[in-house]
């Protein structure tokens, strides 16, 4: 019998996310309109009067406005980000989902291969996180949630992944991880 569970972690305060997303769209439109309008004026001034060094600040401002519009266009979906955890027979797949449109696969992990795991509030997390050379990987959205960690060594690099699992996913992890690896102390 297969053990399968899939869950999506969303930000609890989605109102602030929505407002920030709308502000980003407005700022993108304003920067693009300003940049294109001023670009047309600069082209007209340069063709009628010629290029002068006095136009350099204006050209720089137009380029910055257009660059801001392009950056907002490219990264606006990252404001509404979610994490997706898929557990299948001891293997967890991690993914980031941007604005319910774009999906970025972060990787997968066999929970039997971890050296230790447990709640972030435990003493074992403090012990592993203060070890020298440990790289922390945070794949959670709500800091006040019950966070869970996995400590493992891959290619001689010590890593800790911190996630925000549900109780169902936690039960599956505890059943699969192996003796002595789940640590609460």
trRosetta pair geometry for C-beta under 8 A, 3 or more apart (Angstrom, degrees):
i j d omega theta_ij theta_ji phi_ij phi_ji
2 88 7.0 -16 -176 -159 112 78
2 89 5.7 -67 -146 -59 78 103
3 87 6.8 -47 128 131 96 103
3 88 7.2 154 88 -152 66 30
3 89 5.5 132 47 -83 85 46
3 90 7.4 77 62 -32 125 61
3 172 5.5 153 168 -142 129 115
3 175 7.6 -171 -112 85 162 131
3 176 7.2 -151 72 -65 158 126
4 86 8.0 -15 -162 -175 79 82
4 87 6.8 162 -149 92 33 70
4 88 5.3 14 -109 -108 80 73
4 89 7.6 -10 -68 -29 70 70
5 86 7.6 176 91 -152 49 44
5 87 4.6 7 54 52 89 110
5 168 5.7 -176 -141 130 149 113
5 169 5.5 -164 109 -88 141 75
5 172 5.8 -162 11 -18 136 158
6 84 7.1 0 -172 -175 91 97
6 85 7.3 175 -149 92 47 53
6 86 4.7 -2 -109 -111 88 80
6 87 7.4 -159 -71 26 45 65
7 84 7.3 177 92 -150 41 57
7 85 5.5 -4 59 58 86 93
7 165 7.4 107 62 -146 144 63
7 166 5.4 -166 -119 -3 169 122
7 168 7.6 142 -53 67 135 114
7 169 6.1 -94 12 -46 137 130
8 82 5.4 11 -177 164 102 132
8 83 7.2 158 -158 84 54 45
8 84 5.1 -22 -104 -101 74 79
8 97 7.2 -31 -138 27 114 141
9 82 6.3 161 76 -168 54 76
9 83 4.4 -4 51 60 110 95
9 84 7.5 -159 17 -75 74 31
9 85 7.1 49 -19 -6 106 103
9 140 6.5 -74 146 -138 158 60
9 141 5.6 168 135 14 106 111
9 142 7.6 -132 179 7 107 98
9 163 7.8 -170 -31 -175 156 82
9 164 4.9 107 -133 77 148 116
10 14 6.8 -4 156 -73 115 117
10 82 5.1 -26 -94 -114 69 108
10 141 6.9 -61 160 61 17 160
11 14 5.7 135 85 -78 94 67
11 17 5.6 124 71 -45 145 140
11 81 7.8 74 -31 67 113 67
11 82 7.8 -115 -11 -92 75 69
11 141 4.7 -112 -82 159 70 134
11 142 6.6 148 -135 -65 50 86
12 141 7.9 162 -8 113 70 108
12 142 5.2 66 -13 -102 109 131
13 16 4.9 20 137 17 110 112
13 17 7.0 138 108 -15 68 91
14 17 5.0 -53 -151 39 50 119
14 18 6.1 53 151 -24 75 101
15 18 5.8 -53 -149 34 31 110
15 19 6.5 29 154 -16 64 105
16 19 5.7 -53 -146 37 33 111
16 20 6.2 33 155 -18 65 108
17 20 5.8 -59 -148 39 28 110
17 21 6.2 31 153 -22 64 108
17 79 6.1 150 -162 151 81 90
17 80 5.6 105 164 -96 122 72
18 21 5.6 -53 -146 35 31 114
18 22 6.4 30 155 -17 65 104
18 80 7.8 50 -81 -86 55 114
19 22 5.8 -55 -149 37 31 109
19 23 6.3 31 152 -18 65 107
20 23 5.6 -53 -145 38 32 112
20 24 6.3 37 153 -23 64 104
20 79 5.4 -162 110 -161 110 133
21 24 5.7 -52 -150 33 30 113
21 25 6.7 31 151 -18 63 103
21 76 6.7 95 -146 179 75 92
21 79 4.7 174 -83 96 82 142
21 80 5.8 14 -79 -38 139 106
21 99 7.9 130 -129 -103 137 113
22 25 5.6 -51 -151 35 35 112
22 26 6.4 34 151 -17 66 104
23 26 5.6 -53 -146 38 34 111
23 27 6.1 33 155 -18 67 107
24 27 5.7 -54 -142 40 30 110
24 28 6.2 35 155 -24 63 106
24 72 5.4 -179 -177 -158 89 107
24 76 4.8 161 131 -126 134 97
24 79 6.1 -161 -5 -37 153 151
25 28 5.6 -52 -147 33 29 114
25 29 6.5 27 155 -16 63 105
25 72 7.9 169 -88 157 27 120
25 76 6.6 84 -70 -152 69 147
26 29 5.9 -57 -151 37 31 109
26 30 6.3 27 154 -16 66 108
27 30 5.8 -55 -142 40 31 110
27 31 6.1 30 159 -17 66 109
27 68 7.4 -84 151 150 102 115
27 72 6.0 -161 96 -111 100 160
28 31 6.1 -57 -144 39 26 108
28 32 6.2 23 158 -16 63 111
28 68 7.8 -153 -110 130 54 78
28 69 5.2 103 -159 -142 65 68
28 72 3.8 -152 -86 107 100 134
28 73 5.7 125 -151 -60 134 71
28 76 6.7 -40 -45 -68 146 136
29 32 5.9 -58 -144 39 27 109
29 33 6.1 23 159 -16 65 110
29 69 7.9 113 -63 -129 12 108
30 33 6.0 -57 -143 39 27 107
30 34 6.1 24 159 -15 65 111
31 34 5.9 -57 -141 41 27 108
31 35 5.9 27 160 -20 64 112
31 65 4.7 -169 -163 -171 80 76
31 66 7.2 174 152 -79 95 22
31 68 4.5 -115 -152 90 157 109
31 69 3.9 -167 101 -62 109 90
31 72 6.9 125 39 14 141 138
32 35 5.8 -56 -142 38 26 111
32 36 6.2 19 162 -12 63 110
32 65 7.7 -178 -69 149 21 92
32 66 7.1 74 -116 -120 54 58
32 69 3.8 125 -65 -143 79 152
33 36 6.2 -60 -144 41 26 104
33 37 6.0 24 159 -18 64 112
34 37 5.9 -59 -143 39 26 110
34 38 6.0 16 163 -10 65 113
34 65 5.0 -102 94 -169 107 151
35 38 6.2 -62 -142 43 24 103
35 39 6.0 31 156 -27 63 109
35 62 5.4 116 -144 -165 70 68
35 63 7.9 104 -141 -83 112 12
35 65 3.7 -172 -71 105 96 108
35 66 3.8 148 -173 -63 153 76
35 69 6.1 -117 11 -2 142 135
36 39 5.5 -50 -143 32 30 117
36 40 6.7 33 157 -19 62 101
36 66 7.6 106 -53 -93 62 101
37 40 6.0 -56 -159 32 30 110
37 41 6.7 25 148 -15 63 106
38 41 5.4 -51 -147 38 40 113
38 42 6.2 42 153 -21 69 103
38 58 7.1 -149 177 180 118 94
38 61 7.2 -66 143 102 162 101
38 62 4.6 -149 104 -99 118 106
38 65 7.1 84 38 43 134 151
39 42 5.8 -53 -146 36 30 111
39 43 6.4 32 154 -20 63 105
39 62 5.3 135 -71 -172 73 135
39 66 7.3 52 -55 -58 130 131
40 43 5.8 -53 -149 35 30 112
40 44 6.4 30 153 -18 64 107
41 44 5.7 -57 -151 37 32 112
41 45 6.3 30 153 -19 67 105
42 45 5.7 -53 -144 37 33 109
42 46 6.1 30 158 -18 67 108
42 55 6.6 119 -144 -167 100 120
42 58 6.1 171 -96 127 115 118
42 59 6.3 119 -150 -88 152 74
42 62 6.2 -79 -17 -32 147 162
43 46 5.9 -56 -143 39 28 109
43 47 6.3 23 159 -15 64 109
44 47 6.1 -58 -144 39 27 106
44 48 6.2 11 162 -7 64 113
45 48 6.2 -67 -143 45 26 99
45 49 5.7 -28 179 30 68 113
45 55 6.9 169 107 -106 131 130
46 49 7.1 -70 -116 58 17 75
46 50 6.8 -5 -164 -179 54 11
46 51 5.3 20 -141 -76 100 72
46 55 6.9 92 -78 -152 94 174
49 52 7.4 -43 125 -12 109 114
51 55 6.5 -103 -153 41 65 140
52 55 5.6 108 65 -5 70 98
53 56 5.6 -14 -169 -15 57 119
54 57 7.8 -43 178 22 44 96
55 58 5.2 -62 -162 47 60 114
55 59 5.7 63 141 -27 85 103
56 59 5.6 -54 -142 36 32 111
56 60 6.3 34 158 -21 65 105
57 60 5.6 -54 -148 36 32 114
57 61 6.4 33 154 -20 66 104
58 61 5.8 -52 -148 34 32 110
58 62 6.5 32 153 -18 64 105
59 62 5.8 -55 -150 37 32 111
59 63 6.3 31 153 -18 66 107
60 63 5.8 -55 -146 38 30 110
60 64 6.3 31 155 -19 64 107
61 64 5.7 -54 -147 37 31 112
61 65 6.4 32 154 -20 64 105
62 65 5.8 -54 -149 35 31 111
62 66 6.4 26 155 -14 65 106
63 66 5.9 -56 -146 40 31 108
63 67 6.1 32 154 -20 66 109
64 67 5.6 -54 -141 39 30 112
64 68 6.2 34 156 -22 64 104
65 68 5.7 -51 -147 33 29 112
65 69 6.6 30 153 -19 62 104
66 69 5.7 -52 -150 35 34 112
66 70 6.5 33 152 -18 65 105
67 70 5.7 -54 -147 37 33 110
67 71 6.2 31 155 -18 66 107
68 71 5.8 -55 -144 39 30 109
68 72 6.2 29 157 -17 65 108
69 72 5.9 -56 -146 39 28 110
69 73 6.3 32 153 -23 63 107
70 73 5.6 -54 -150 34 31 114
70 74 6.4 24 156 -16 65 108
71 74 5.9 -57 -145 39 31 107
71 75 6.0 -11 169 15 67 115
72 75 6.7 -75 -130 55 23 84
72 76 5.5 47 170 -62 66 101
73 76 6.4 -28 -132 -7 17 115
75 78 5.1 -36 -172 19 75 122
75 79 8.0 94 141 -32 75 80
76 79 6.2 -31 -176 1 49 113
76 99 7.8 31 115 -52 75 148
77 80 6.6 -65 -167 49 51 89
77 98 4.1 73 137 153 107 113
77 99 3.9 -96 -150 3 88 130
77 101 6.2 -83 -142 50 140 120
77 102 6.0 81 131 19 151 120
78 81 5.6 8 -166 -59 54 114
78 98 5.5 -40 -85 -129 49 120
78 99 8.0 -57 -39 -24 21 99
79 99 7.6 45 59 -67 74 103
80 98 6.9 100 81 -171 72 54
80 99 4.4 84 72 -89 116 68
80 100 7.5 -40 126 -6 124 78
81 96 6.1 -21 -164 -170 106 102
81 97 7.1 144 -159 77 54 50
81 98 5.7 -22 -102 -104 74 64
81 99 7.9 -28 -73 -34 45 58
81 141 7.3 178 95 -99 91 120
82 96 7.3 145 77 -161 46 54
82 97 4.5 -19 64 62 98 102
82 100 7.7 41 13 -68 132 66
82 141 7.4 -43 -126 -45 45 148
83 94 7.0 -25 -168 -162 102 87
83 95 7.2 147 -161 80 55 48
83 96 6.1 -34 -102 -103 63 60
83 97 7.5 176 -92 16 14 83
83 139 5.3 127 -132 169 146 87
83 140 6.7 -73 14 -100 156 30
83 141 6.5 -166 1 -29 107 102
83 163 7.4 -159 136 -142 150 88
83 164 7.2 113 62 40 137 103
84 93 8.0 -12 112 107 91 89
84 94 7.4 143 79 -160 59 40
84 95 4.4 -16 59 64 106 99
84 96 7.6 -174 16 -84 84 13
84 97 5.7 64 -24 -22 115 116
84 103 7.7 -23 22 -138 140 106
85 92 6.0 -21 -165 -165 94 106
85 93 7.4 150 -158 76 43 54
85 94 6.2 -10 -104 -103 68 66
85 163 6.4 80 -81 -169 139 141
85 165 6.5 -69 70 -103 169 85
85 169 6.3 44 109 -130 136 154
86 92 6.9 146 75 -157 47 52
86 93 4.3 -9 58 53 104 103
86 95 7.6 27 -3 4 106 110
87 90 7.9 53 -171 -50 87 8
87 91 7.4 153 -153 78 49 43
87 92 5.3 -18 -96 -99 72 77
87 169 5.8 159 -20 -134 143 89
87 172 5.3 104 142 111 155 148
87 173 7.4 -103 -121 -62 142 77
88 91 5.4 -25 69 63 79 93
88 93 7.4 17 12 -6 106 105
89 176 7.9 148 173 -121 35 138
90 110 5.9 27 135 -156 98 76
90 111 5.4 -126 -166 40 71 95
90 112 5.6 13 -178 -24 131 102
90 176 4.3 -173 -102 -171 85 135
91 108 5.7 23 174 172 101 117
91 109 7.0 168 -154 83 62 35
91 110 5.2 -33 -99 -96 79 65
91 111 7.4 -154 -89 -4 26 79
92 108 6.4 174 89 -154 45 69
92 109 5.3 -12 58 58 92 87
92 111 6.2 70 -11 -50 107 101
92 173 7.8 8 -57 -94 131 102
93 105 7.4 -47 -176 -147 104 95
93 107 7.7 -157 -146 111 58 32
93 108 4.4 -28 -99 -98 67 101
94 105 7.7 108 87 -169 57 55
94 106 4.1 -53 106 68 102 118
94 107 5.8 6 49 59 104 65
94 108 6.9 177 12 -88 72 44
94 109 7.5 26 -13 2 109 101
94 139 5.6 -23 -162 -168 135 165
94 161 7.7 -128 -55 -167 159 141
94 163 7.5 -125 -108 -97 120 126
95 103 5.6 1 174 -172 128 96
95 104 6.4 157 -163 79 74 46
95 105 5.3 -39 -105 -108 93 47
95 106 5.8 -170 -95 5 30 88
96 103 7.3 157 83 -156 50 48
96 104 4.5 -7 58 58 98 103
96 106 6.1 89 -17 -49 88 111
96 139 7.8 -123 -71 -141 90 96
97 100 6.4 33 155 -95 117 36
97 102 7.2 157 -158 84 50 49
97 103 5.2 -15 -105 -103 76 74
97 104 7.8 -167 -76 22 32 69
98 101 6.3 -49 92 58 77 83
98 102 4.3 -6 52 61 108 101
98 103 7.7 -154 19 -70 74 30
98 104 7.2 49 -16 -8 105 105
99 102 7.0 41 48 20 87 86
106 139 6.5 133 132 -107 172 136
109 113 7.1 -130 -177 59 80 111
109 114 7.2 51 163 -59 122 101
109 150 6.7 108 135 129 158 164
109 152 7.4 -178 -153 5 126 160
109 161 7.2 -152 -26 17 162 159
110 113 4.6 72 81 0 99 111
111 114 5.8 -29 -160 2 51 115
111 117 7.3 -23 -157 -26 98 159
111 150 7.2 -108 -124 -118 78 132
111 173 5.7 -148 -144 -141 160 79
111 176 5.2 76 78 107 129 113
111 177 5.0 -76 149 -96 109 72
112 176 6.6 -90 -60 156 83 86
112 177 6.8 178 -91 -148 45 32
112 178 5.6 93 -137 -35 72 121
113 152 6.4 50 121 -134 86 134
114 117 5.3 45 122 -43 149 108
114 150 4.7 -93 -120 -165 144 98
114 151 6.4 103 -174 65 98 47
114 152 4.6 -89 -123 -70 64 106
114 177 6.6 -42 54 -147 115 100
114 181 6.1 111 93 -176 92 133
115 151 5.4 -64 65 104 95 91
115 152 5.6 150 3 -106 86 50
115 153 6.5 39 -25 -2 134 90
115 181 6.9 -167 155 -132 23 99
116 124 6.0 -136 168 166 136 129
116 128 6.3 -163 73 -65 135 146
116 150 7.8 158 90 -158 49 42
116 151 4.4 4 61 50 91 117
116 181 5.7 -157 -111 -163 38 67
116 183 5.3 -12 -162 5 106 127
117 148 6.9 27 178 172 98 95
117 149 6.2 -167 -144 95 62 57
117 150 4.8 -12 -101 -105 105 61
117 151 6.8 -165 -73 17 52 72
117 173 6.9 -106 125 162 152 124
117 177 5.9 -115 40 -134 132 149
117 181 5.9 33 21 145 88 94
117 182 5.8 -32 76 -104 87 58
117 183 7.1 142 70 22 34 79
118 122 4.8 -32 129 28 127 154
118 124 5.3 67 46 64 144 130
118 125 6.4 -133 81 -47 97 93
118 148 7.1 -141 127 -149 18 75
118 149 6.5 -11 60 54 55 87
118 182 5.8 120 -82 -169 84 58
118 183 4.3 -89 -38 69 145 63
118 184 5.6 -163 -153 -78 130 44
119 122 4.8 113 69 -22 83 100
119 125 7.1 -90 104 -26 47 133
119 146 6.7 -55 -132 -176 109 89
119 147 7.1 104 -162 82 65 56
119 148 6.0 -54 -104 -103 45 64
119 149 7.6 55 156 13 11 85
119 184 6.7 39 23 -126 104 72
120 125 5.0 138 -143 -149 43 173
120 147 3.9 8 -1 89 136 106
120 148 6.7 -112 -27 -76 84 15
120 149 5.5 106 -83 -29 75 107
120 162 6.2 47 -84 -136 126 114
121 125 7.3 68 30 31 15 139
121 146 7.9 -59 -6 -142 120 71
121 147 7.8 125 -26 54 78 84
122 125 5.2 107 65 0 79 97
122 126 7.6 -142 104 1 51 86
122 183 6.3 154 139 118 152 80
122 184 5.2 -136 -113 -163 133 36
122 185 6.4 64 -172 68 107 20
123 126 5.5 -53 -154 37 44 113
123 127 6.2 48 148 -24 72 104
123 185 5.2 -45 50 137 115 58
124 127 5.4 -52 -148 35 36 116
124 128 6.3 25 158 -11 68 106
124 183 3.8 72 -40 116 168 131
124 184 7.4 51 4 30 121 5
124 185 6.0 80 -40 71 96 66
125 128 6.1 -60 -144 43 30 102
125 129 5.7 23 162 -16 68 115
125 149 5.2 119 -114 23 109 148
125 160 7.8 106 -147 -156 80 142
126 129 6.0 -58 -133 42 25 106
126 130 6.2 14 167 -12 62 114
127 130 6.6 -70 -151 38 19 101
127 131 7.4 37 149 -43 57 95
128 131 5.8 -34 -160 -3 39 117
128 134 6.6 134 158 -119 71 158
128 149 7.4 172 74 129 136 143
128 151 4.5 -81 -166 -97 156 149
128 160 6.1 131 127 -84 117 128
129 134 6.2 -151 -140 100 35 150
129 136 6.7 37 -136 -83 98 114
129 149 7.9 -84 -59 -139 107 165
129 160 6.0 -44 -92 2 78 170
130 134 7.9 42 53 26 9 137
131 134 4.9 89 72 -35 91 122
131 158 6.4 -74 100 138 129 163
133 157 7.7 -132 160 -147 102 60
133 158 5.6 92 110 34 91 116
134 151 7.9 -37 -141 -135 125 101
134 158 4.5 -63 -104 111 68 115
134 159 7.0 150 -163 -101 69 19
134 160 5.8 31 173 -10 115 107
135 157 6.5 -1 8 168 124 108
135 158 6.9 147 14 89 72 61
135 159 5.0 -26 66 -109 94 75
135 160 7.3 -178 86 26 46 69
136 159 7.9 157 -88 -160 18 62
136 160 5.3 -21 -112 68 62 103
136 162 6.8 5 -169 -7 94 115
137 159 6.2 16 -6 -174 115 107
137 160 6.8 179 26 88 74 49
137 161 4.7 -25 74 -106 110 67
137 162 7.0 173 85 19 54 71
138 162 5.1 -16 -114 61 64 111
139 161 6.3 -4 13 -170 114 95
139 162 6.8 163 33 79 64 56
139 163 5.2 -13 80 -97 98 77
139 164 7.9 -137 108 6 64 81
140 143 7.7 122 113 -81 116 43
140 145 6.7 -145 -176 57 128 128
140 147 5.8 -67 -51 -116 173 104
140 162 5.9 -68 -4 123 120 89
140 163 5.7 147 -64 -155 97 29
140 164 3.8 113 -132 -29 108 107
141 164 6.6 -81 30 12 67 155
142 145 4.1 83 92 -25 108 112
142 164 6.1 101 46 -131 88 156
143 147 7.9 -23 -150 -46 40 130
145 164 4.7 43 99 -143 148 114
146 164 7.5 116 71 -148 53 69
147 162 5.4 9 177 -176 121 103
147 163 7.1 154 -157 79 73 31
147 164 5.8 -46 -106 -90 68 69
148 162 7.2 153 78 -154 39 57
148 163 5.5 -28 66 66 92 81
148 164 7.4 154 19 -97 86 20
148 165 5.3 -20 21 18 141 108
148 170 6.6 -167 -79 -102 153 98
148 173 7.6 107 166 69 152 168
149 160 5.4 -10 -167 -173 117 103
149 161 6.8 151 -154 78 60 47
149 162 5.1 -26 -96 -97 82 71
149 163 7.8 155 -92 18 33 68
150 160 6.9 161 78 -154 48 53
150 161 4.7 -2 51 53 101 98
150 163 7.6 25 -5 2 101 108
151 158 7.4 -7 -168 -171 90 90
151 159 7.5 168 -148 89 48 47
151 160 5.2 -18 -97 -100 72 84
152 158 7.9 171 94 -149 34 52
152 159 6.0 -18 67 64 76 90
152 161 7.9 0 20 2 105 101
153 156 6.9 5 177 -121 105 20
153 157 6.9 159 -156 73 64 36
153 158 5.4 -30 -100 -96 82 61
153 159 7.4 148 -102 18 31 75
154 157 5.9 -29 71 59 66 89
154 159 6.3 -20 24 14 102 126
165 169 3.9 -122 -169 89 114 127
165 170 5.2 144 108 -55 126 78
165 173 7.0 25 154 -13 177 138
166 169 5.0 96 52 11 74 100
166 170 7.0 -131 98 -6 40 90
167 170 5.4 -53 -146 36 34 116
167 171 6.5 38 155 -22 66 102
168 171 5.9 -52 -153 31 30 111
168 172 6.8 26 151 -14 62 105
169 172 5.7 -56 -151 37 35 111
169 173 6.3 37 151 -21 68 105
170 173 5.6 -54 -147 36 32 112
170 174 6.3 32 156 -20 66 106
171 174 5.8 -54 -146 36 30 111
171 175 6.5 28 156 -17 64 107
172 175 5.9 -57 -148 37 31 110
172 176 6.2 12 159 -8 65 118
173 176 6.1 -74 -145 45 27 102
173 177 5.7 36 165 -44 70 110
173 182 7.8 127 126 -93 92 117
174 177 6.3 -38 -127 13 23 114
174 182 5.6 41 -125 -89 77 160
177 181 4.7 -136 149 82 110 126
177 182 5.4 111 77 -50 147 95
178 181 5.0 58 73 2 90 128
180 183 8.0 18 173 -68 50 88
